Amino acid sequence: MISSKVFVINNEDEGEKFTDIEKFCDNDNNDNSDNNNESQLKSILKPTLSNEDYVNNVKLQINIIKIVSIIFISIIAIPFIICDLYFAYNDDSCVEIYPKYIIFMNMKAYLLVSGYYTIGLMCVIICNLQFLSIENKNSNIILMTILSVIINVSKVFLLIWNTIGALIFWGTLYQVEKCNTIVYNYLFISLIIKLFANFCNIMATKNKK
């Protein structure tokens, strides 16, 4: 009798153990199924991009940046180019007057050089932007180095050139009062804008250093 009772008790304990194991397995299976469902849901909501798609997206972003940069440069530069060249070739009121202390050039020469130099600088910047690509990093480094040198040289040249233009205008043309009103207003405003831009470039260069 004693042995049978012990046997029954052992069976009951084992039954409880089996029941606990089954519950644990069921819970583990439920957790695994939940994790699988979550991973499947994430994969549906967030599809992965292939390498080709990623490269295409980067190319699209670079092309958008190029287009926006070209438009921005054109909007800023073209009005000055058109006005400089137009007044240099068509005005006969004061642009051909030579200053007393600068006998080798007049406002017409200033406007011509300023207009054509801006055209060349704009073309160089646009060409460099067009040749930038994600495939050839070495080529990008060379292009950016050349562009950086050209921009730095241009900063110095334009500062000197616009200073000469300001001396011609405020030193001579501003006093003789022979300029046409439109020409006078354009020279006055454009020289202030150009000199202010030169000043901003100098300050930006100092901040970088």
ABEGO torsion letter per residue (X at the ends): XAAAAAAAAAAAAAAAAAAAAAAAAAAAAAAAAAAAAAAAAAAAABBBBBAAAAAAAAAAAAAAAAAAAAAAAAAAAAAAAAAAAAAAAABAAAAABBBAABAABBAAAAAAAAAAAAAAAAAAAAAAAAABBAABAAAAAAAAAAAAAAAAAAAAAAAAAAAAAAAAAAAAAAAAGABBAAAAAAAAAAAAAAAAAAAAAAAAAAAAX
